[in-house]
Amino acid sequence: MSIQAHPHITHTPIRVVKNAKYVRNGTKSYVHLMRKWRFNPTIELRESTYFQGKQLAQQGKFAPGVGGRATTVTRLKKKTGSGENDVGLVEAEDIQNDALYLAEVLIGTPPQTFLLDFDTGSADLWVWSTHLSKRTRLSSPRTPVFDPDQSSSFKTMNGTTWNISYGDGSSASGTVGTDILTLGGLTIEAQAIELANHLSQSFVEGEGSGLLGLAFSSLNTCRPEPVLTPVDMLIQQSNIPKDAELFTCKLGSWRDVTDEPDHGESFYTFGFIHQPTLDFCGVSAENIYWAKIDSSAGFWQFSSTSITVNGKVTKRAKSNISIADTGTTLALLDDPSCFAIYKQIPGAKYSSSYQGFIFPASVTEAQLPEVSIDVGGKSFFIQKEDLGFADAGNGYIYGGIQSRGDLPLDILGDTFLKGHYVIFDVANKRLGVVPRPEQKQNLTTPGDGLTEEGNSKKGFFARLLGKNKKAEKQAEL
């Protein structure tokens, strides 16, 4: 299935490329989500290596730690041994930036090209810039950096700053200007571009040149006033049709490169629904299923009141909600739903060392359960091949569905999104979901479970397990 332009407008879908630097690692992805969404584990909390902990912070009147007020802040921490006080802060090596998919954008005059992570879970458009320290830029010399001095159309927004921070103290911040932004042939005038002046180490070791937020503009972190996202700017400047103030997302899988007609192609469109994809899915525009969105919190949030496993429907709280998040690789669900799923997989268990559910790589397609999740009143399946996320070693696979901990909502990331063509209708506050058919379920063990470093004795899991002197405790389901 080739990507074609919409017959009534000149722009084209934005092709998404797989991040060549991305390394699948289940635990690191989970810790990344703990940082992003600031939740605590709820399964075997005492045995969990990673957790959110309180830390005393002193705000001095005259100098750091001198007088002033003391307060407590939440930081993401890890156990470094068996003792009660064997606790340290999470380091960059514990987390991977989950930018598996990157899309090309152009900024400035003449245009400078960047690969950004398109994220429906945030609303900032920020890029690496020449305002970063020389040390930061030299630490990642291949990362393209935006130079505002080389763009004749760049204008500084005096007094406007941005700052994204997470529960573990990691952050990115800087100044703001406006410039021309091009998305798939669409040109946005005076788009706010957030220039990174500072990146904490976890961002420095990330992938791509920044992030393009596709959540609602109310989530934007610019101060003193939030700025509009590219989607809202497209609408404001009438760059997309009034009857199509939307964007769409198709995230393909590495598994589909050789065994599916679309070869795992991935793309976004802005201002139109990709008709060839609807045709391939056997769904007409009139029959697209739409779920009502509650945008009051800034997210693509919808009701999700049930989960079905092998035909058995389990009711969830009527108030249960989910968020569609292209910036999350996994799917995070409540604990009862996770246990209901993994109880149906032979040999599956929760591993406190891996801080997640794992199952044997030998499990067959027939042994994997059929799992569907309610999206605003209708259930949609998660593909069986996406129930496995990464090689966990020792003949196990790290599951693509994990616990949301004490987070009060579900996060439906790529584990769910890869099986569907998803339409984010901004004007009508609704989410369109179209199941994508597949000829086969490819259960090949996901590669890149560990980096070369991780496979060594000094690697990530060796460090994690070696420092935890207490015998590993695994909860058999």
C-alpha positions in Angstrom: 0.0 0.0 0.0 1.7 3.2 -1.1 1.2 6.6 0.5 -0.7 9.0 -1.7 -1.6 12.6 -1.4 -5.2 13.7 -0.8 -6.8 14.7 -4.1 -8.0 18.1 -2.9 -4.9 19.5 -1.2 -1.3 19.7 -2.1 0.5 18.5 1.0 1.5 14.9 1.6 1.7 12.5 4.6 4.7 12.9 6.8 6.7 9.7 6.6 7.8 8.4 10.0 11.2 6.8 10.2 12.3 4.2 12.8 14.9 5.7 15.1 18.1 3.9 14.2 19.6 4.5 17.7 16.6 3.0 19.5 17.3 0.0 21.6 14.4 -2.0 23.0 14.6 -2.5 26.7 11.5 -3.2 28.8 12.6 -2.1 32.2 14.2 1.1 30.9 11.0 2.0 29.0 9.0 1.4 32.1 11.2 3.6 34.2 11.0 6.3 31.5 7.2 6.2 31.9 7.5 6.4 35.7 9.4 9.6 35.1 7.1 10.9 32.5 3.8 10.2 34.3 5.2 10.4 37.9 3.5 7.2 39.2 4.6 4.7 41.8 4.5 0.9 41.4 1.7 -0.9 43.2 2.7 -4.6 42.6 5.3 -5.8 45.0 6.2 -2.3 46.0 8.7 -3.4 48.7 10.6 -5.5 46.1 10.5 -2.9 43.3 13.8 -1.5 42.4 12.4 1.8 41.2 10.0 4.0 43.1 9.0 7.6 43.7 10.4 8.9 47.0 10.3 12.0 49.0 13.4 14.1 49.5 14.1 17.2 51.6 14.9 20.3 49.7 16.1 23.5 51.4 15.5 26.9 49.9 18.0 29.3 51.4 17.6 33.0 52.0 21.2 33.9 51.4 22.9 30.8 50.1 21.9 27.2 49.3 21.1 25.4 52.5 21.4 28.4 54.7 18.2 29.4 56.4 15.0 29.7 54.5 12.3 27.1 54.2 12.5 23.4 54.0 10.1 21.4 51.8 9.8 17.9 50.4 9.9 17.1 46.7 9.3 13.8 44.9 12.2 12.2 43.1 12.5 9.0 41.2 14.8 6.7 43.1 16.3 3.2 43.0 17.4 0.6 45.4 21.1 0.0 45.3 21.3 -2.8 47.9 19.4 -4.7 50.5 19.8 -2.2 53.3 17.1 0.3 54.2 19.3 3.2 53.4 20.7 1.7 50.2 18.9 4.1 47.9 20.1 6.5 45.2 18.7 8.8 42.6 17.9 7.3 39.2 20.7 8.0 36.7 20.6 8.5 32.9 21.7 4.9 32.4 18.5 3.7 34.0 16.2 5.4 31.5 15.9 5.4 27.7 14.1 8.0 25.8 11.2 6.2 24.1 11.5 8.0 20.7 11.0 4.9 18.6 9.4 6.9 15.8 10.8 10.1 14.4 9.3 12.5 11.8 10.9 15.1 9.6 10.1 18.8 10.0 11.7 21.9 8.5 12.4 25.1 10.5 13.5 28.5 9.3 14.7 30.3 6.2 16.5 28.7 4.6 15.0 25.6 6.1 16.9 23.5 8.6 15.9 19.8 8.8 15.2 17.9 12.0 13.8 14.6 13.1 11.4 15.1 16.0 9.3 12.8 18.2 5.6 13.5 17.6 4.0 13.2 20.9 0.2 13.3 21.6 1.0 13.3 25.4 2.6 16.8 25.5 2.2 20.2 23.9 5.7 21.7 23.5 7.6 22.0 20.3 11.3 22.1 21.3 14.5 21.5 19.5 18.2 21.2 20.3 19.7 24.7 19.6 23.0 26.5 19.4 22.1 28.0 22.8 23.1 24.7 24.4 26.5 24.5 26.0 29.4 23.4 23.9 29.9 20.4 26.2 26.3 19.2 25.6 26.6 19.6 21.8 29.9 17.8 21.7 28.4 14.9 23.7 26.0 14.2 20.8 27.8 15.5 17.7 25.5 13.9 15.2 22.4 15.5 16.6 21.2 18.4 14.3 21.1 21.6 16.2 18.8 24.6 15.2 20.8 27.8 14.7 18.4 30.8 14.9 21.1 33.1 13.7 21.1 31.3 10.3 17.4 31.8 9.8 16.3 35.2 8.4 12.7 34.6 9.5 13.4 33.8 13.2 12.2 36.3 15.8 12.9 36.2 19.5 9.9 36.2 21.9 11.4 38.5 24.5 10.5 37.4 28.1 9.1 34.0 27.1 10.6 30.9 28.5 9.8 27.2 28.7 10.6 24.5 31.2 9.7 20.8 31.2 10.5 18.9 34.3 9.9 15.4 35.6 9.5 13.7 39.0 13.2 12.6 39.0 14.5 16.1 38.6 15.3 15.7 34.9 14.5 18.8 32.8 14.7 20.7 29.6 14.3 24.4 29.3 15.2 27.5 27.3 14.0 30.5 25.4 11.3 30.9 22.7 11.1 32.5 19.3 8.9 32.3 16.2 9.8 30.9 12.8 8.5 29.2 9.7 7.6 25.5 10.3 7.0 23.1 7.5 5.1 19.8 8.0 4.6 17.6 5.0 4.3 20.5 2.6 2.2 22.7 5.0 3.8 25.9 6.0 3.1 27.6 9.3 4.0 31.2 9.7 5.3 32.5 13.1 5.2 29.1 14.8 6.6 29.3 18.4 9.8 27.3 18.5 11.2 26.5 21.9 15.0 26.5 21.9 16.8 24.3 24.3 19.3 26.1 26.5 19.6 23.3 29.0 19.0 19.6 28.8 19.5 17.2 31.7 21.5 14.1 30.9 18.6 11.8 30.2 17.6 14.1 27.4 21.1 14.5 26.2 21.3 10.7 25.8 17.9 10.6 24.0 17.2 10.4 20.3 16.2 12.9 17.6 16.5 16.7 17.8 13.6 17.3 20.0 9.8 16.9 20.3 6.7 18.1 18.7 3.7 18.0 21.0 0.3 17.1 19.6 -1.8 17.3 22.8 -4.0 20.4 23.4 -2.3 23.8 23.8 -3.4 24.2 27.4 -0.6 21.7 28.3 2.1 23.9 26.8 4.8 24.9 29.4 5.7 28.4 27.9 5.5 31.3 30.4 4.2 33.8 31.0 1.6 32.5 28.6 1.3 29.1 26.8 1.8 29.2 23.0 -0.2 27.4 20.4 0.8 24.0 19.1 1.5 23.5 15.4 -2.0 21.9 15.0 -3.7 24.9 16.5 -1.6 27.2 14.3 -2.6 25.3 11.2 -6.2 25.8 12.2 -5.8 29.5 13.1 -4.0 30.2 9.8 -6.6 28.2 7.8 -3.9 26.0 6.4 -6.2 22.9 6.6 -9.8 22.6 5.6 -12.5 23.7 8.0 -14.1 20.3 7.7 -10.8 18.5 8.5 -9.2 20.2 11.4 -7.5 17.0 12.4 -4.4 14.9 12.2 -4.0 11.2 11.8 -1.4 8.6 12.8 -0.4 5.2 11.4 2.4 3.6 13.3 3.7 0.5 11.6 5.8 -2.3 13.2 9.2 -3.6 12.4 7.5 -7.0 12.4 5.5 -6.1 9.3 8.4 -5.2 7.0 8.5 -8.5 5.2 5.1 -10.1 5.9 2.5 -7.4 5.4 1.5 -5.5 2.3 2.2 -2.1 3.8 5.7 -3.2 4.9 5.3 -1.5 8.2 5.1 2.0 6.7 4.4 4.8 9.3 3.1 8.3 8.8 1.1 11.3 10.1 -1.2 13.4 8.0 -2.5 16.9 8.9 -5.8 18.2 7.5 -7.0 15.0 5.8 -7.7 11.3 6.4 -5.6 9.0 4.3 -8.2 7.3 2.0 -5.9 4.4 0.8 -5.4 3.4 4.5 -9.2 3.4 5.0 -9.6 1.3 1.8 -7.0 -1.2 3.0 -8.8 -1.5 6.3 -12.1 -2.0 4.6 -13.7 0.9 6.3 -15.6 3.8 4.7 -15.3 7.4 6.0 -18.9 7.2 7.1 -18.3 4.1 9.2 -15.3 5.3 11.2 -15.9 4.8 14.9 -15.6 8.0 16.9 -15.0 8.2 20.7 -15.8 11.4 22.5 -12.7 13.2 23.9 -12.5 15.1 27.1 -9.8 17.7 26.5 -10.2 19.6 29.8 -6.8 18.2 31.1 -5.1 18.8 27.8 -4.9 15.1 26.8 -6.6 12.9 24.2 -8.6 11.4 27.0 -11.6 9.1 26.7 -13.8 6.8 28.8 -12.6 3.1 29.1 -14.9 1.1 31.3 -14.1 -2.5 30.4 -11.5 -5.0 29.2 -12.1 -8.3 27.5 -9.7 -11.2 27.7 -10.5 -14.4 25.7 -14.1 -13.3 25.4 -14.6 -12.6 29.2 -15.6 -9.0 29.8 -14.4 -7.4 33.0 -16.2 -4.3 34.0 -14.0 -1.4 35.3 -15.1 1.7 37.2 -17.5 3.9 35.2 -15.1 6.7 35.9 -12.1 4.9 34.4 -10.3 6.9 31.6 -7.5 6.3 29.1 -5.2 8.5 27.2 -4.0 7.9 23.6 -0.2 8.7 23.7 2.1 8.3 20.7 5.0 9.2 22.9 4.6 6.0 25.0 5.9 2.7 23.7 3.9 0.5 26.2 0.3 0.2 27.3 -0.2 0.9 31.0 -3.4 -0.5 32.6 -4.7 -1.0 36.1 -3.4 -4.0 38.1 -6.5 -6.2 37.9 -6.5 -5.9 34.1 -2.8 -6.8 33.9 -3.3 -9.9 36.0 -6.3 -10.9 34.0 -4.2 -10.8 30.8 -1.1 -12.5 32.1 -3.0 -15.3 33.9 -4.0 -16.5 30.4 -0.3 -16.8 29.2 1.4 -20.0 30.2 4.5 -19.4 32.4 3.9 -15.6 32.6 4.9 -13.9 35.9 5.6 -10.6 37.5 9.3 -10.1 38.0 10.3 -7.5 40.6 13.8 -7.4 39.2 12.6 -6.4 35.7 9.8 -4.4 37.4 7.2 -5.8 35.0 5.3 -8.8 33.6 7.3 -11.2 31.5 6.4 -14.4 29.7 8.3 -17.3 28.0 9.5 -16.6 24.5 8.3 -20.1 23.6 4.6 -19.2 23.9 2.7 -19.8 20.7 0.1 -17.6 19.0 -2.7 -19.9 20.1 -1.5 -19.6 23.7 -1.6 -15.8 23.7 -4.9 -14.3 24.8 -7.2 -12.2 22.7 -7.2 -8.8 24.5 -9.5 -5.9 23.7 -9.9 -2.6 25.5 -13.0 -0.3 25.6 -12.5 3.0 23.8 -15.4 5.3 24.5 -18.0 2.5 24.3 -16.5 0.1 21.7 -13.8 -2.6 22.3 -10.7 -2.7 20.1 -8.1 -5.6 20.0 -4.5 -5.4 20.8 -2.6 -7.5 18.2 -1.1 -10.6 19.7 2.3 -9.8 18.3 2.4 -6.6 20.2 1.8 -8.3 23.6 5.6 -8.9 23.6 7.7 -5.7 23.7 11.4 -6.7 24.2 13.7 -9.6 24.8 14.1 -9.9 28.6 16.8 -12.6 28.4 16.8 -16.1 29.8 14.1 -17.2 27.4 11.6 -14.5 28.5 9.9 -11.5 26.8 9.0 -8.3 28.5 5.3 -7.7 28.0 3.9 -4.8 26.0 1.2 -4.2 28.7 2.3 -3.2 32.1 0.9 -1.8 35.4 0.0 1.8 35.6 0.9 1.7 39.3 -0.9 4.4 41.3 -1.6 6.5 38.1 -5.4 7.1 38.0 -5.7 6.5 34.3 -4.6 4.2 31.5 -1.9 5.2 29.0 -2.5 3.5 25.6 0.8 3.9 23.8 2.3 2.1 20.8 1.3 -1.4 22.0 -2.3 -0.4 21.3 -1.8 2.2 18.5 0.2 0.0 16.2 -2.9 -2.1 15.5 -5.0 0.8 14.4 -5.2 3.8 12.2 -6.0 6.7 14.6 -7.7 10.0 13.8 -7.3 12.9 16.2 -10.2 15.3 15.4 -9.3 18.6 17.1 -12.4 20.6 16.0 -14.9 18.0 17.1 -13.1 16.7 20.2 -13.2 13.1 19.1 -10.9 10.2 18.4 -11.4 7.9 15.4 -10.2 4.4 15.7 -9.9 2.0 12.6 -8.5 -1.5 13.2 -5.8 -2.4 10.7 -5.9 -6.0 9.4 -2.8 -8.2 9.3 -2.1 -11.3 7.3 -0.2 -12.9 10.1 0.9 -12.4 13.7 4.7 -12.3 13.7 5.8 -13.6 17.1 9.5 -13.3 16.4 11.3 -12.5 19.7 11.7 -8.7 19.8 15.3 -7.8 19.2 17.5 -5.3 21.1 16.3 -6.4 24.5 19.7 -5.4 25.8 22.5 -3.3 24.4 25.9 -4.7 23.9 26.8 -3.0 27.2 23.7 -4.6 28.8 24.8 -8.0 27.7 28.2 -7.6 29.4 28.8 -8.3 33.1 28.9 -4.5 33.7 25.6 -4.1 31.8 22.4 -2.7 33.0 20.7 -5.8 34.3 23.9 -7.1 35.8 24.2 -4.0 37.8 20.6 -4.0 38.7 20.5 -7.6 39.9 24.0 -7.5 41.4 23.3 -4.6 43.7 20.1 -6.2 44.9 21.5 -8.7 47.4 18.0 -9.9 48.4 17.0 -13.0 46.4 14.9 -12.2 43.4 11.2 -12.7 44.2 8.9 -13.5 41.4 5.1 -13.7 41.7 3.8 -16.7 39.7 0.4 -16.0 38.3 
